[in-house]
């Protein structure tokens, strides 16, 4: 695993090949079940059975999603006796999950914050602005 000084600058130009690779990696977040599995692994290693119980899925479905996450290098399996345990691939995945959740918290308006009167006020305000133009 590279150390932070070994990484290139995140703000460097992004060529098409790298953009396509990043887009493919972000496929991990394309299914809510995979997102839930990743967040279940934040505290540490889990078996397929533990993950299945935690996210209320069948173990076979969990295994299928873990296969995708393994191919994308978001999780890593290890054998512990008769069981295979999964963990997040590295600290980058942990940081990414944390950033995604915090971004979501900052960008989502709580449903209670947008009430009917607030929507009506926005509509009146937009209407009066349009008339003034």
SVG drawing of the C-alpha trace seen along z (x, -y; Angstrom):
<svg xmlns="http://www.w3.org/2000/svg" viewBox="-48 -45 54 70">
<polyline fill="none" stroke="black" stroke-width="0.4" points="0.0,0.0 1.5,-3.3 2.2,-6.0 0.7,-9.5 3.9,-11.1 4.0,-8.5 0.6,-9.6 0.4,-12.1 -1.5,-15.3 -5.3,-14.8 -5.8,-18.1 -3.5,-17.0 -5.1,-16.8 -7.3,-13.7 -7.0,-11.8 -9.8,-9.8 -8.3,-6.4 -7.9,-7.4 -11.4,-8.9 -12.9,-5.7 -11.0,-3.7 -12.3,-6.0 -15.9,-5.7 -15.5,-1.9 -14.4,-1.9 -17.3,-4.1 -19.6,-1.3 -19.2,0.0 -21.6,-2.7 -24.2,-1.8 -26.1,0.6 -27.5,-0.2 -26.7,3.3 -23.0,2.9 -22.9,-0.5 -24.5,1.1 -22.0,3.9 -19.1,1.5 -20.4,-0.6 -20.8,2.7 -17.1,3.3 -16.0,-0.1 -15.7,1.3 -13.6,4.3 -13.7,7.8 -16.9,9.7 -17.9,13.1 -20.4,13.5 -22.9,14.8 -22.4,11.8 -22.8,9.4 -25.9,11.2 -27.5,10.9 -26.5,7.2 -28.0,6.1 -30.9,8.6 -29.8,10.3 -29.3,14.0 -25.7,15.1 -25.6,16.0 -26.6,12.5 -24.0,11.0 -21.3,13.3 -22.2,12.0 -21.9,8.4 -18.7,9.1 -17.3,10.6 -17.9,7.3 -16.4,5.3 -13.4,7.7 -12.9,7.2 -13.0,3.4 -10.5,3.7 -12.8,2.3 -12.7,5.4 -10.1,8.1 -10.9,11.6 -8.8,13.6 -9.3,17.2 -9.8,17.8 -10.1,21.5 -13.2,22.6 -14.5,19.1 -13.6,16.3 -13.6,12.9 -13.8,9.7 -12.4,6.3 -12.0,3.0 -9.1,3.0 -7.2,0.1 -7.5,-3.2 -8.4,-4.9 -11.7,-3.0 -12.4,-4.1 -11.6,-7.7 -13.8,-7.5 -16.8,-6.1 -16.4,-8.8 -16.2,-11.5 -19.2,-10.2 -21.4,-10.0 -20.3,-13.5 -20.9,-14.9 -24.4,-13.3 -25.2,-14.8 -24.2,-18.3 -26.0,-18.2 -29.3,-16.6 -32.1,-18.9 -34.0,-17.2 -37.5,-16.4 -39.0,-18.5 -37.0,-21.6 -39.0,-21.9 -42.6,-22.3 -45.6,-23.3 -45.5,-27.0 -41.8,-27.1 -42.4,-25.8 -45.3,-28.3 -43.0,-31.1 -40.3,-30.0 -42.9,-29.9 -44.1,-33.4 -40.5,-34.7 -39.6,-33.1 -42.8,-34.6 -42.2,-38.1 -38.6,-37.9 -39.7,-36.8 -42.2,-39.7 -39.6,-42.2 -37.3,-41.1"/>
</svg>
